[in-house]
Amino acid sequence: MALMAEESEIKAIAVVTNVRRMSGGANGSFTHVIFKRIQAFSPYIPKSFVGGCTTYDHRWQKRSPDMVYFKPRKGHKVYVTITSNGGAITSYTKLNRQLETVLKEQPWRITYSKGRALVTPEDE
């Protein structure tokens, strides 16, 4: 999943504008998430774009150990990576001041793990 996030066509700070559950199954629900771009970190990103992901919505659903689940909510300000517009969300991380600063000033410090963007420590 980390490699998929690194190679994703869409990398951006965005706000979730809509979350729509498309289908549900035993291992989770497939969800479409619509984002409004705030700042792009890769070329040719439209002002609005879509990504799909699996969410865990109900207690009767069983988590699959090899699947990454996301919890998108309308209004979340996030750093998101998506394979391509309309494709799979490969990372989804709620934005905080440290992440936003590193994305803008030292993007080489960003790594990915289990569907999240992480900030690596500075070299001393």
Secondary structure, DSSP 4 states (H G I P E B T S, - for coil): -HHHHHT-SEEEEEEEEEEEEEEEETTEEEEEEEEEEEEESSSS--SEEEEEEEE---TTS---TT-------TT-EEEEEESSTTSBEEEEEE--HHHHHHHHH-GGGEEEETTEEEEPPPP-
